[in-house]
Amino acid sequence: MTPPPLRVLYDAGMDQQSAQDRWERRTQRPLLALAVVFAAAYAVPIVYGSAGRR
C-alpha cells in the first residue's frame, strides 16, 4: 500500500521536469536572439565611437 504515494510523487517530478524542458526549448531561441541584439547594441557605440575620435 505504500508504493502508490511514491509513484504519485515520482510522476509529479517527471511532469515538472518535462515542463522545465518545454520551457527551455521554447525560450532558447528568443533569448539567443535577444542576447545577439544586446551585444550588437552594446558594441556599435564602442566601435563607432572610437573610430570617430581618431
LUMKOLKOL-349964 format. One record per atom (N, C-alpha, C): x, y, z; residue number from 1; atom name. Coordinates in nm, 4 decimals. Layout:
<nodes>
<node px="X" py="Y" pz="Z" n="NUM" atom="CA"/>
...
</nodes>
This chain:
<nodes>
<node px="0.0818" py="-0.1201" pz="0.0000" n="1" atom="N"/>
<node px="0.0000" py="0.0000" pz="0.0000" n="1" atom="CA"/>
<node px="0.0858" py="0.1260" pz="0.0000" n="1" atom="C"/>
<node px="0.2087" py="0.1179" pz="0.0321" n="2" atom="N"/>
<node px="0.2976" py="0.2341" pz="0.0301" n="2" atom="CA"/>
<node px="0.3398" py="0.2740" pz="-0.1118" n="2" atom="C"/>
<node px="0.3602" py="0.1833" pz="-0.2073" n="3" atom="N"/>
<node px="0.4073" py="0.2230" pz="-0.3401" n="3" atom="CA"/>
<node px="0.3215" py="0.3246" pz="-0.4156" n="3" atom="C"/>
<node px="0.1879" py="0.3256" pz="-0.4071" n="4" atom="N"/>
<node px="0.1143" py="0.4270" pz="-0.4831" n="4" atom="CA"/>
<node px="0.1515" py="0.5714" pz="-0.4496" n="4" atom="C"/>
<node px="0.1682" py="0.6122" pz="-0.3237" n="5" atom="N"/>
<node px="0.2106" py="0.7503" pz="-0.2988" n="5" atom="CA"/>
<node px="0.3485" py="0.7804" pz="-0.3577" n="5" atom="C"/>
<node px="0.4400" py="0.6832" pz="-0.3530" n="6" atom="N"/>
<node px="0.5716" py="0.7054" pz="-0.4116" n="6" atom="CA"/>
<node px="0.5602" py="0.7222" pz="-0.5630" n="6" atom="C"/>
<node px="0.4734" py="0.6455" pz="-0.6232" n="7" atom="N"/>
<node px="0.4541" py="0.6552" pz="-0.7668" n="7" atom="CA"/>
<node px="0.3963" py="0.7917" pz="-0.8039" n="7" atom="C"/>
<node px="0.3051" py="0.8420" pz="-0.7217" n="8" atom="N"/>
<node px="0.2454" py="0.9732" pz="-0.7481" n="8" atom="CA"/>
<node px="0.3524" py="1.0821" pz="-0.7371" n="8" atom="C"/>
<node px="0.4382" py="1.0752" pz="-0.6361" n="9" atom="N"/>
<node px="0.5450" py="1.1740" pz="-0.6218" n="9" atom="CA"/>
<node px="0.6432" py="1.1650" pz="-0.7383" n="9" atom="C"/>
<node px="0.6719" py="1.0437" pz="-0.7818" n="10" atom="N"/>
<node px="0.7627" py="1.0248" pz="-0.8947" n="10" atom="CA"/>
<node px="0.7018" py="1.0836" pz="-1.0219" n="10" atom="C"/>
<node px="0.5735" py="1.0578" pz="-1.0448" n="11" atom="N"/>
<node px="0.5068" py="1.1123" pz="-1.1631" n="11" atom="CA"/>
<node px="0.5016" py="1.2639" pz="-1.1591" n="11" atom="C"/>
<node px="0.4805" py="1.3203" pz="-1.0413" n="12" atom="N"/>
<node px="0.4767" py="1.4662" pz="-1.0300" n="12" atom="CA"/>
<node px="0.6134" py="1.5248" pz="-1.0624" n="12" atom="C"/>
<node px="0.7197" py="1.4586" pz="-1.0195" n="13" atom="N"/>
<node px="0.8545" py="1.5044" pz="-1.0517" n="13" atom="CA"/>
<node px="0.8826" py="1.4969" pz="-1.2000" n="13" atom="C"/>
<node px="0.8335" py="1.3946" pz="-1.2653" n="14" atom="N"/>
<node px="0.8534" py="1.3812" pz="-1.4093" n="14" atom="CA"/>
<node px="0.7764" py="1.4884" pz="-1.4850" n="14" atom="C"/>
<node px="0.6564" py="1.5208" pz="-1.4405" n="15" atom="N"/>
<node px="0.5790" py="1.6265" pz="-1.5056" n="15" atom="CA"/>
<node px="0.6484" py="1.7612" pz="-1.4913" n="15" atom="C"/>
<node px="0.7043" py="1.7868" pz="-1.3762" n="16" atom="N"/>
<node px="0.7743" py="1.9135" pz="-1.3546" n="16" atom="CA"/>
<node px="0.8987" py="1.9197" pz="-1.4419" n="16" atom="C"/>
<node px="0.9700" py="1.8098" pz="-1.4532" n="17" atom="N"/>
<node px="1.0901" py="1.8092" pz="-1.5349" n="17" atom="CA"/>
<node px="1.0546" py="1.8293" pz="-1.6818" n="17" atom="C"/>
<node px="0.9498" py="1.7666" pz="-1.7294" n="18" atom="N"/>
<node px="0.9125" py="1.7842" pz="-1.8681" n="18" atom="CA"/>
<node px="0.8614" py="1.9258" pz="-1.8928" n="18" atom="C"/>
<node px="0.7976" py="1.9855" pz="-1.7956" n="19" atom="N"/>
<node px="0.7543" py="2.1246" pz="-1.8093" n="19" atom="CA"/>
<node px="0.8760" py="2.2158" pz="-1.8180" n="19" atom="C"/>
<node px="0.9767" py="2.1865" pz="-1.7408" n="20" atom="N"/>
<node px="1.1003" py="2.2651" pz="-1.7467" n="20" atom="CA"/>
<node px="1.1683" py="2.2466" pz="-1.8819" n="20" atom="C"/>
<node px="1.1702" py="2.1245" pz="-1.9325" n="21" atom="N"/>
<node px="1.2281" py="2.1003" pz="-2.0644" n="21" atom="CA"/>
<node px="1.1530" py="2.1759" pz="-2.1728" n="21" atom="C"/>
<node px="1.0206" py="2.1759" pz="-2.1652" n="22" atom="N"/>
<node px="0.9405" py="2.2509" pz="-2.2632" n="22" atom="CA"/>
<node px="0.9706" py="2.3996" pz="-2.2539" n="22" atom="C"/>
<node px="0.9811" py="2.4515" pz="-2.1330" n="23" atom="N"/>
<node px="1.0091" py="2.5940" pz="-2.1133" n="23" atom="CA"/>
<node px="1.1461" py="2.6293" pz="-2.1732" n="23" atom="C"/>
<node px="1.2457" py="2.5460" pz="-2.1480" n="24" atom="N"/>
<node px="1.3785" py="2.5737" pz="-2.2002" n="24" atom="CA"/>
<node px="1.3805" py="2.5692" pz="-2.3527" n="24" atom="C"/>
<node px="1.3111" py="2.4730" pz="-2.4107" n="25" atom="N"/>
<node px="1.3076" py="2.4636" pz="-2.5572" n="25" atom="CA"/>
<node px="1.2347" py="2.5821" pz="-2.6188" n="25" atom="C"/>
<node px="1.1289" py="2.6289" pz="-2.5548" n="26" atom="N"/>
<node px="1.0503" py="2.7395" pz="-2.6096" n="26" atom="CA"/>
<node px="1.1211" py="2.8735" pz="-2.5950" n="26" atom="C"/>
<node px="1.2043" py="2.8894" pz="-2.4954" n="27" atom="N"/>
<node px="1.2679" py="3.0186" pz="-2.4706" n="27" atom="CA"/>
<node px="1.4120" py="3.0260" pz="-2.5194" n="27" atom="C"/>
<node px="1.4684" py="2.9171" pz="-2.5669" n="28" atom="N"/>
<node px="1.6089" py="2.9150" pz="-2.6048" n="28" atom="CA"/>
<node px="1.6384" py="3.0099" pz="-2.7213" n="28" atom="C"/>
<node px="1.5649" py="3.0011" pz="-2.8286" n="29" atom="N"/>
<node px="1.5925" py="3.0856" pz="-2.9457" n="29" atom="CA"/>
<node px="1.5589" py="3.2324" pz="-2.9227" n="29" atom="C"/>
<node px="1.4450" py="3.2653" pz="-2.8608" n="30" atom="N"/>
<node px="1.4207" py="3.4086" pz="-2.8347" n="30" atom="CA"/>
<node px="1.5269" py="3.4714" pz="-2.7443" n="30" atom="C"/>
<node px="1.5741" py="3.3976" pz="-2.6447" n="31" atom="N"/>
<node px="1.6777" py="3.4520" pz="-2.5576" n="31" atom="CA"/>
<node px="1.8101" py="3.4667" pz="-2.6304" n="31" atom="C"/>
<node px="1.8401" py="3.3745" pz="-2.7207" n="32" atom="N"/>
<node px="1.9608" py="3.3855" pz="-2.8012" n="32" atom="CA"/>
<node px="1.9536" py="3.5090" pz="-2.8912" n="32" atom="C"/>
<node px="1.8387" py="3.5289" pz="-2.9540" n="33" atom="N"/>
<node px="1.8215" py="3.6468" pz="-3.0393" n="33" atom="CA"/>
<node px="1.8346" py="3.7746" pz="-2.9576" n="33" atom="C"/>
<node px="1.7777" py="3.7767" pz="-2.8394" n="34" atom="N"/>
<node px="1.7883" py="3.8944" pz="-2.7526" n="34" atom="CA"/>
<node px="1.9337" py="3.9193" pz="-2.7124" n="34" atom="C"/>
<node px="2.0084" py="3.8147" pz="-2.6860" n="35" atom="N"/>
<node px="2.1492" py="3.8300" pz="-2.6499" n="35" atom="CA"/>
<node px="2.2302" py="3.8854" pz="-2.7659" n="35" atom="C"/>
<node px="2.2016" py="3.8416" pz="-2.8881" n="36" atom="N"/>
<node px="2.2735" py="3.8920" pz="-3.0052" n="36" atom="CA"/>
<node px="2.2410" py="4.0394" pz="-3.0280" n="36" atom="C"/>
<node px="2.1144" py="4.0761" pz="-3.0151" n="37" atom="N"/>
<node px="2.0750" py="4.2167" pz="-3.0316" n="37" atom="CA"/>
<node px="2.1407" py="4.3029" pz="-2.9245" n="37" atom="C"/>
<node px="2.1436" py="4.2554" pz="-2.8023" n="38" atom="N"/>
<node px="2.2072" py="4.3304" pz="-2.6947" n="38" atom="CA"/>
<node px="2.3562" py="4.3482" pz="-2.7210" n="38" atom="C"/>
<node px="2.4236" py="4.2421" pz="-2.7635" n="39" atom="N"/>
<node px="2.5671" py="4.2509" pz="-2.7909" n="39" atom="CA"/>
<node px="2.5948" py="4.3494" pz="-2.9040" n="39" atom="C"/>
<node px="2.5127" py="4.3467" pz="-3.0068" n="40" atom="N"/>
<node px="2.5313" py="4.4400" pz="-3.1180" n="40" atom="CA"/>
<node px="2.5052" py="4.5836" pz="-3.0728" n="40" atom="C"/>
<node px="2.3995" py="4.6049" pz="-2.9970" n="41" atom="N"/>
<node px="2.3679" py="4.7393" pz="-2.9487" n="41" atom="CA"/>
<node px="2.4761" py="4.7913" pz="-2.8539" n="41" atom="C"/>
<node px="2.5383" py="4.7038" pz="-2.7805" n="42" atom="N"/>
<node px="2.6451" py="4.7431" pz="-2.6895" n="42" atom="CA"/>
<node px="2.7743" py="4.7724" pz="-2.7658" n="42" atom="C"/>
<node px="2.8013" py="4.6965" pz="-2.8720" n="43" atom="N"/>
<node px="2.9270" py="4.7090" pz="-2.9445" n="43" atom="CA"/>
<node px="2.9286" py="4.8255" pz="-3.0424" n="43" atom="C"/>
<node px="2.8161" py="4.8583" pz="-3.1017" n="44" atom="N"/>
<node px="2.8129" py="4.9623" pz="-3.2050" n="44" atom="CA"/>
<node px="2.8644" py="5.0964" pz="-3.1536" n="44" atom="C"/>
<node px="2.8186" py="5.1486" pz="-3.0410" n="45" atom="N"/>
<node px="2.8724" py="5.2770" pz="-2.9942" n="45" atom="CA"/>
<node px="3.0216" py="5.2705" pz="-2.9609" n="45" atom="C"/>
<node px="3.0673" py="5.1572" pz="-2.9156" n="46" atom="N"/>
<node px="3.2101" py="5.1433" pz="-2.8811" n="46" atom="CA"/>
<node px="3.2934" py="5.1453" pz="-3.0091" n="46" atom="C"/>
<node px="3.2517" py="5.0700" pz="-3.1083" n="47" atom="N"/>
<node px="3.3268" py="5.0611" pz="-3.2336" n="47" atom="CA"/>
<node px="3.3240" py="5.1942" pz="-3.3074" n="47" atom="C"/>
<node px="3.2065" py="5.2513" pz="-3.3249" n="48" atom="N"/>
<node px="3.1975" py="5.3761" pz="-3.3999" n="48" atom="CA"/>
<node px="3.2429" py="5.4957" pz="-3.3191" n="48" atom="C"/>
<node px="3.2344" py="5.4891" pz="-3.1898" n="49" atom="N"/>
<node px="3.2823" py="5.5985" pz="-3.1055" n="49" atom="CA"/>
<node px="3.4326" py="5.6101" pz="-3.1087" n="49" atom="C"/>
<node px="3.5028" py="5.4987" pz="-3.1042" n="50" atom="N"/>
<node px="3.6483" py="5.5029" pz="-3.1067" n="50" atom="CA"/>
<node px="3.7003" py="5.5336" pz="-3.2470" n="50" atom="C"/>
<node px="3.6270" py="5.4985" pz="-3.3512" n="51" atom="N"/>
<node px="3.6695" py="5.5278" pz="-3.4877" n="51" atom="CA"/>
<node px="3.6559" py="5.6767" pz="-3.5168" n="51" atom="C"/>
<node px="3.5589" py="5.7430" pz="-3.4595" n="52" atom="N"/>
<node px="3.5374" py="5.8846" pz="-3.4834" n="52" atom="CA"/>
<node px="3.6370" py="5.9735" pz="-3.4102" n="52" atom="C"/>
<node px="3.6984" py="5.9255" pz="-3.3075" n="53" atom="N"/>
<node px="3.7918" py="6.0064" pz="-3.2280" n="53" atom="CA"/>
<node px="3.9308" py="6.0133" pz="-3.2885" n="53" atom="C"/>
<node px="3.9624" py="5.9266" pz="-3.3796" n="54" atom="N"/>
<node px="4.0974" py="5.9242" pz="-3.4364" n="54" atom="CA"/>
<node px="4.1117" py="6.0238" pz="-3.5410" n="54" atom="C"/>
</nodes>
